[in-house]
Amino acid sequence: TVFNSLNHDMTLTEFKFIWYMEYSHRMWGRVVGLAYILPAAYFWRKGWLSRPMKGCVLALCGLVCFQGLLGWYMVKSGLEEKPDSYDIPRVSQYRLAAHLGSALVLYSASLWTGLSLLLPRHKLPETRQLLRLRQFAHGTTALIFLTALSGAFVAGLDAGLVYNSFPKMGERWIPDDLLAFSPMLRNVFENPTTVQFDHRILGITSVTAVTALYLFSRKTPLPRRTRMAVTSLLAVACVQ
């Protein structure tokens, strides 16, 4: 039905490209899962894991499995027939955001665990300035995470196609249809205009926060490794 009404001009070569993209993503996900679970089982059996590390390894392996289940649950939403809808078939933006969010958590936890094992922890004096910097860094991390999740809603709703001008959206700073849906909260998650507007604001705010974090870090005595990390964060934020 979808092919006849929307994609009747698609060639077999074009279909194969989409199919192989999806197939490769699934196979790569399974390889990642094995890269977690098989070494974890081997190290566990050899007795090379401490008690705290066992809990960490179980949590990471559980997250890998949960990520796979979320992926299946997300794809399932794009295959469901919607008799009252003639729109392009797409997965639920809520499930897409959950799938991306859990992937970010898994990646961050893996990186944190690996670096904790490979690099010795710095013994720094707990000054007021350092505590403020740490709080600011945690807040910036949360803001970047929220911005990435908002990007999933943009992708899920094709909200990037609504307005393609910047910094204004069309001819206006604030579009007329920003709060067109009722109740008002629905706009944040289901109105493509609002979703794109929020993503823009969050993106600008994230870059501003990263820049402020970098400037604040310059006034704080920090180890070379930490300075490199903050500078790299600013560079990646600018590229993004």
C-alpha positions in Angstrom: 0.0 0.0 0.0 2.8 2.4 0.9 4.7 1.6 -2.2 1.7 2.2 -4.5 0.6 5.5 -2.9 4.0 7.1 -2.1 7.0 5.3 -3.6 5.7 3.9 -6.8 8.6 5.4 -8.8 11.3 3.8 -6.6 13.7 1.6 -8.5 15.1 -1.7 -7.2 18.6 -0.2 -6.8 17.2 2.6 -4.6 15.3 0.1 -2.5 18.5 -2.0 -2.1 20.4 1.1 -0.9 17.8 1.7 1.9 17.7 -2.0 2.7 21.5 -2.4 3.0 21.7 0.8 5.2 19.2 -0.7 7.6 20.7 -4.2 7.5 24.3 -2.8 8.1 23.0 -0.9 11.1 21.4 -3.9 12.6 24.5 -6.1 12.0 26.8 -3.5 13.4 24.6 -3.3 16.5 24.9 -7.0 17.0 28.7 -6.9 16.6 28.8 -4.1 19.2 26.7 -6.3 21.5 29.1 -9.3 21.1 32.1 -6.9 21.6 30.6 -6.2 25.1 29.2 -9.5 26.2 31.9 -12.0 25.0 34.9 -10.3 26.6 32.9 -9.6 29.7 32.0 -13.3 30.0 35.7 -14.3 29.4 37.1 -11.8 32.0 34.4 -12.8 34.5 35.3 -16.5 34.2 39.0 -15.7 34.5 38.3 -13.8 37.8 39.9 -10.6 36.4 37.0 -8.4 37.5 36.7 -6.8 40.9 33.3 -6.7 42.7 32.5 -3.1 41.7 33.6 -3.7 38.1 31.3 -6.7 37.9 28.4 -4.5 38.7 29.6 -2.0 36.1 30.0 -4.7 33.4 26.5 -6.1 34.1 25.0 -2.6 33.8 26.8 -2.0 30.5 25.8 -5.4 29.0 22.2 -4.7 30.2 22.3 -1.3 28.5 23.5 -3.0 25.2 20.6 -5.4 25.3 18.1 -2.7 26.2 19.4 -0.6 23.3 18.7 -3.4 20.9 15.2 -3.9 22.3 14.5 -0.1 21.9 15.7 -0.3 18.3 13.2 -3.0 17.6 10.4 -1.2 19.4 11.3 2.0 17.4 11.3 0.3 14.0 8.0 -1.4 14.9 6.3 2.0 15.2 7.2 2.8 11.5 5.6 -0.4 10.2 2.2 0.0 11.9 -0.6 0.7 9.5 -2.4 4.0 10.3 -5.7 3.9 8.5 -6.5 7.6 9.1 -3.1 8.9 8.0 -1.8 9.5 4.5 1.5 11.0 5.6 4.9 9.5 4.9 5.4 6.4 7.1 7.9 7.3 9.9 8.9 5.9 13.2 7.6 7.5 16.4 9.7 10.5 17.4 9.3 9.5 21.0 10.8 6.1 20.4 13.5 7.6 18.2 14.5 10.0 21.0 14.5 7.1 23.5 16.7 5.0 21.2 19.2 7.9 20.7 19.2 8.8 24.4 20.0 5.3 25.5 22.8 5.1 22.9 24.3 8.3 24.3 24.1 7.0 27.8 25.7 3.7 26.8 28.5 5.4 24.9 29.2 7.9 27.8 29.2 5.1 30.4 31.5 3.0 28.3 33.9 5.9 27.7 33.8 6.9 31.4 34.5 3.3 32.5 37.4 2.9 30.1 39.0 6.2 30.9 38.7 5.5 34.7 40.6 2.3 34.2 43.3 3.7 31.8 44.0 7.1 33.3 44.8 7.8 37.0 42.4 10.1 38.8 43.8 13.6 39.5 44.1 14.5 43.2 43.0 18.2 43.1 42.2 20.4 46.0 38.5 20.8 46.4 38.4 24.6 46.1 35.3 26.6 45.7 36.3 27.6 42.2 36.9 23.9 41.2 33.5 22.9 42.6 31.8 25.6 40.6 33.6 24.5 37.4 32.5 20.9 38.0 28.9 21.9 38.5 29.0 24.0 35.4 30.5 21.1 33.4 27.7 18.8 34.7 25.1 21.4 33.7 26.6 21.8 30.3 26.6 18.0 29.8 22.9 17.8 30.6 22.2 20.7 28.2 24.1 19.0 25.4 22.2 15.7 26.1 18.9 17.6 25.9 19.9 19.3 22.7 20.8 15.9 21.1 17.4 14.5 22.2 15.6 17.4 20.6 17.4 16.6 17.4 15.8 13.2 17.4 12.4 14.9 17.5 13.5 17.1 14.6 14.4 13.9 12.6 11.3 12.0 13.6 8.9 14.7 12.5 11.0 15.9 9.5 10.9 19.3 11.3 14.1 20.4 9.5 12.1 20.8 6.3 9.7 23.3 7.8 12.0 26.4 7.8 15.4 26.5 6.1 16.5 30.0 6.9 18.6 31.2 9.9 18.6 33.0 12.2 15.0 33.9 11.4 12.4 31.2 10.6 11.0 32.5 7.3 10.4 36.2 7.7 9.9 36.1 11.5 11.9 35.6 14.6 9.0 33.7 16.2 6.8 31.8 13.8 3.0 32.3 13.8 2.3 28.5 14.2 4.7 28.0 17.1 1.8 27.1 19.5 -0.8 25.9 17.0 -1.5 22.6 18.7 -3.7 22.1 21.8 -3.0 21.4 24.6 0.0 23.7 24.6 2.5 21.0 25.8 1.8 18.9 22.7 3.6 21.6 20.6 7.0 20.7 22.3 6.9 17.1 21.0 4.5 17.0 18.0 4.5 20.5 16.3 7.3 20.5 13.7 7.7 24.3 13.9 8.0 24.3 17.7 10.4 21.3 17.6 12.7 23.0 15.1 12.5 26.3 17.1 13.4 24.5 20.4 16.3 22.7 18.7 17.7 26.0 17.4 17.4 27.6 20.8 19.0 24.6 22.6 21.8 24.4 20.0 22.7 28.1 20.5 22.4 27.8 24.3 24.7 24.7 24.2 27.4 26.5 22.2 27.2 29.5 24.5 27.5 27.2 27.6 30.5 25.4 26.2 32.2 28.7 25.4 31.5 30.0 28.9 32.8 26.8 30.4 36.0 27.2 28.4 36.5 30.8 29.5 35.8 29.9 33.1 38.3 27.0 32.9 41.0 29.4 31.8 40.7 31.1 35.2 41.0 27.9 37.1 44.3 26.0 37.8 43.8 22.6 36.0 46.0 19.7 34.9 47.1 19.7 31.2 44.8 16.7 30.4 41.7 18.6 31.7 42.6 21.7 29.7 43.0 19.7 26.6 39.5 18.1 27.2 37.8 21.5 27.6 39.6 23.0 24.6 38.6 19.9 22.5 35.0 20.3 23.7 34.9 23.9 22.4 36.4 22.9 19.1 33.9 20.1 18.5 31.0 22.4 19.6 32.1 25.0 17.0 32.4 22.3 14.2 29.0 20.9 15.2 
